[in-house]
């Protein structure tokens, strides 16, 4: 899966710019297995956090957002599973 590199303007904090550029250097050099592991970890963390929010009593709007974010993360996990099995991220053909 290709990571879209945002255009960093000159207004960005130099420390943040250095961190982002370092991450992109790592990601570009990472093997396919490392890239998949990074995306999977991120999606699993998102699922876990949204399940925690859904268990809490609170604002229905927040609950609705957490539910939709959980569904998106679950779909992302399914796409990552397909990516890991085939080597091609769904939709990139």
CNS distance restraints for C-alpha pairs under 8 A (distance, minus, plus):
assign (resid   1 and name CA) (resid  88 and name CA) 7.67 0.50 0.50
assign (resid   1 and name CA) (resid  89 and name CA) 5.60 0.50 0.50
assign (resid   1 and name CA) (resid  92 and name CA) 7.64 0.50 0.50
assign (resid   5 and name CA) (resid  24 and name CA) 7.76 0.50 0.50
assign (resid   8 and name CA) (resid  12 and name CA) 6.52 0.50 0.50
assign (resid   8 and name CA) (resid  17 and name CA) 7.18 0.50 0.50
assign (resid  12 and name CA) (resid  16 and name CA) 6.96 0.50 0.50
assign (resid  12 and name CA) (resid  17 and name CA) 6.45 0.50 0.50
assign (resid  13 and name CA) (resid  17 and name CA) 6.20 0.50 0.50
assign (resid  14 and name CA) (resid  18 and name CA) 6.09 0.50 0.50
assign (resid  15 and name CA) (resid  19 and name CA) 6.35 0.50 0.50
assign (resid  16 and name CA) (resid  20 and name CA) 6.15 0.50 0.50
assign (resid  17 and name CA) (resid  21 and name CA) 6.05 0.50 0.50
assign (resid  18 and name CA) (resid  22 and name CA) 6.00 0.50 0.50
assign (resid  19 and name CA) (resid  23 and name CA) 6.22 0.50 0.50
assign (resid  20 and name CA) (resid  24 and name CA) 6.28 0.50 0.50
assign (resid  21 and name CA) (resid  25 and name CA) 6.17 0.50 0.50
assign (resid  22 and name CA) (resid  26 and name CA) 6.25 0.50 0.50
assign (resid  23 and name CA) (resid  27 and name CA) 6.06 0.50 0.50
assign (resid  24 and name CA) (resid  28 and name CA) 5.99 0.50 0.50
assign (resid  25 and name CA) (resid  29 and name CA) 6.32 0.50 0.50
assign (resid  26 and name CA) (resid  30 and name CA) 5.96 0.50 0.50
assign (resid  27 and name CA) (resid  35 and name CA) 6.78 0.50 0.50
assign (resid  30 and name CA) (resid  34 and name CA) 5.75 0.50 0.50
assign (resid  30 and name CA) (resid  35 and name CA) 6.20 0.50 0.50
assign (resid  31 and name CA) (resid  35 and name CA) 6.30 0.50 0.50
assign (resid  32 and name CA) (resid  36 and name CA) 6.14 0.50 0.50
assign (resid  32 and name CA) (resid  87 and name CA) 7.99 0.50 0.50
assign (resid  33 and name CA) (resid  37 and name CA) 6.08 0.50 0.50
assign (resid  33 and name CA) (resid  84 and name CA) 7.73 0.50 0.50
assign (resid  34 and name CA) (resid  38 and name CA) 6.14 0.50 0.50
assign (resid  35 and name CA) (resid  39 and name CA) 6.31 0.50 0.50
assign (resid  36 and name CA) (resid  40 and name CA) 5.98 0.50 0.50
assign (resid  36 and name CA) (resid  80 and name CA) 6.84 0.50 0.50
assign (resid  36 and name CA) (resid  83 and name CA) 7.81 0.50 0.50
assign (resid  36 and name CA) (resid  84 and name CA) 6.81 0.50 0.50
assign (resid  37 and name CA) (resid  41 and name CA) 6.00 0.50 0.50
assign (resid  38 and name CA) (resid  42 and name CA) 6.27 0.50 0.50
assign (resid  39 and name CA) (resid  43 and name CA) 6.19 0.50 0.50
assign (resid  39 and name CA) (resid  80 and name CA) 7.51 0.50 0.50
assign (resid  40 and name CA) (resid  44 and name CA) 6.06 0.50 0.50
assign (resid  40 and name CA) (resid  77 and name CA) 6.46 0.50 0.50
assign (resid  40 and name CA) (resid  80 and name CA) 6.69 0.50 0.50
assign (resid  41 and name CA) (resid  45 and name CA) 6.10 0.50 0.50
assign (resid  42 and name CA) (resid  46 and name CA) 6.26 0.50 0.50
assign (resid  43 and name CA) (resid  47 and name CA) 6.28 0.50 0.50
assign (resid  43 and name CA) (resid  73 and name CA) 5.48 0.50 0.50
assign (resid  43 and name CA) (resid  74 and name CA) 7.50 0.50 0.50
assign (resid  43 and name CA) (resid  76 and name CA) 6.78 0.50 0.50
assign (resid  43 and name CA) (resid  77 and name CA) 6.27 0.50 0.50
assign (resid  44 and name CA) (resid  48 and name CA) 6.20 0.50 0.50
assign (resid  44 and name CA) (resid  73 and name CA) 7.48 0.50 0.50
assign (resid  44 and name CA) (resid  77 and name CA) 7.51 0.50 0.50
assign (resid  45 and name CA) (resid  49 and name CA) 6.15 0.50 0.50
assign (resid  46 and name CA) (resid  50 and name CA) 6.15 0.50 0.50
assign (resid  46 and name CA) (resid  69 and name CA) 7.94 0.50 0.50
assign (resid  46 and name CA) (resid  70 and name CA) 7.14 0.50 0.50
assign (resid  46 and name CA) (resid  73 and name CA) 6.48 0.50 0.50
assign (resid  47 and name CA) (resid  51 and name CA) 6.13 0.50 0.50
assign (resid  47 and name CA) (resid  69 and name CA) 7.90 0.50 0.50
assign (resid  47 and name CA) (resid  70 and name CA) 5.32 0.50 0.50
assign (resid  47 and name CA) (resid  73 and name CA) 5.99 0.50 0.50
assign (resid  47 and name CA) (resid  74 and name CA) 7.00 0.50 0.50
assign (resid  48 and name CA) (resid  52 and name CA) 6.36 0.50 0.50
assign (resid  49 and name CA) (resid  53 and name CA) 6.44 0.50 0.50
assign (resid  50 and name CA) (resid  54 and name CA) 6.18 0.50 0.50
assign (resid  50 and name CA) (resid  66 and name CA) 5.17 0.50 0.50
assign (resid  50 and name CA) (resid  67 and name CA) 7.07 0.50 0.50
assign (resid  50 and name CA) (resid  69 and name CA) 6.98 0.50 0.50
assign (resid  50 and name CA) (resid  70 and name CA) 5.76 0.50 0.50
assign (resid  51 and name CA) (resid  55 and name CA) 6.35 0.50 0.50
assign (resid  51 and name CA) (resid  66 and name CA) 7.56 0.50 0.50
assign (resid  51 and name CA) (resid  70 and name CA) 7.21 0.50 0.50
assign (resid  52 and name CA) (resid  56 and name CA) 6.67 0.50 0.50
assign (resid  53 and name CA) (resid  63 and name CA) 6.95 0.50 0.50
assign (resid  53 and name CA) (resid  66 and name CA) 6.55 0.50 0.50
assign (resid  54 and name CA) (resid  63 and name CA) 5.65 0.50 0.50
assign (resid  54 and name CA) (resid  66 and name CA) 6.44 0.50 0.50
assign (resid  54 and name CA) (resid  67 and name CA) 7.03 0.50 0.50
assign (resid  58 and name CA) (resid  62 and name CA) 7.47 0.50 0.50
assign (resid  58 and name CA) (resid  63 and name CA) 7.36 0.50 0.50
assign (resid  59 and name CA) (resid  63 and name CA) 6.36 0.50 0.50
assign (resid  60 and name CA) (resid  64 and name CA) 6.09 0.50 0.50
assign (resid  61 and name CA) (resid  65 and name CA) 6.22 0.50 0.50
assign (resid  62 and name CA) (resid  66 and name CA) 6.04 0.50 0.50
assign (resid  63 and name CA) (resid  67 and name CA) 6.09 0.50 0.50
assign (resid  64 and name CA) (resid  68 and name CA) 6.30 0.50 0.50
assign (resid  65 and name CA) (resid  69 and name CA) 6.04 0.50 0.50
assign (resid  66 and name CA) (resid  70 and name CA) 5.97 0.50 0.50
assign (resid  67 and name CA) (resid  71 and name CA) 6.34 0.50 0.50
assign (resid  68 and name CA) (resid  72 and name CA) 6.25 0.50 0.50
assign (resid  69 and name CA) (resid  73 and name CA) 6.16 0.50 0.50
assign (resid  70 and name CA) (resid  74 and name CA) 6.15 0.50 0.50
assign (resid  71 and name CA) (resid  75 and name CA) 6.22 0.50 0.50
assign (resid  72 and name CA) (resid  76 and name CA) 6.15 0.50 0.50
assign (resid  73 and name CA) (resid  77 and name CA) 6.19 0.50 0.50
assign (resid  74 and name CA) (resid  78 and name CA) 6.37 0.50 0.50
assign (resid  75 and name CA) (resid  79 and name CA) 6.28 0.50 0.50
assign (resid  76 and name CA) (resid  80 and name CA) 6.13 0.50 0.50
assign (resid  77 and name CA) (resid  81 and name CA) 6.18 0.50 0.50
assign (resid  78 and name CA) (resid  82 and name CA) 6.41 0.50 0.50
assign (resid  79 and name CA) (resid  83 and name CA) 6.09 0.50 0.50
assign (resid  79 and name CA) (resid  89 and name CA) 6.81 0.50 0.50
assign (resid  79 and name CA) (resid  90 and name CA) 6.15 0.50 0.50
assign (resid  80 and name CA) (resid  84 and name CA) 6.03 0.50 0.50
assign (resid  80 and name CA) (resid  89 and name CA) 7.06 0.50 0.50
assign (resid  81 and name CA) (resid  85 and name CA) 6.26 0.50 0.50
assign (resid  82 and name CA) (resid  86 and name CA) 6.03 0.50 0.50
assign (resid  82 and name CA) (resid  87 and name CA) 7.81 0.50 0.50
assign (resid  82 and name CA) (resid  88 and name CA) 7.64 0.50 0.50
assign (resid  82 and name CA) (resid  89 and name CA) 6.99 0.50 0.50
assign (resid  82 and name CA) (resid  90 and name CA) 7.09 0.50 0.50
assign (resid  83 and name CA) (resid  87 and name CA) 5.02 0.50 0.50
assign (resid  83 and name CA) (resid  88 and name CA) 5.01 0.50 0.50
assign (resid  83 and name CA) (resid  89 and name CA) 4.53 0.50 0.50
assign (resid  83 and name CA) (resid  90 and name CA) 6.69 0.50 0.50
assign (resid  84 and name CA) (resid  88 and name CA) 7.70 0.50 0.50
assign (resid  88 and name CA) (resid  92 and name CA) 7.02 0.50 0.50
assign (resid  88 and name CA) (resid  93 and name CA) 6.82 0.50 0.50
assign (resid  89 and name CA) (resid  93 and name CA) 7.35 0.50 0.50
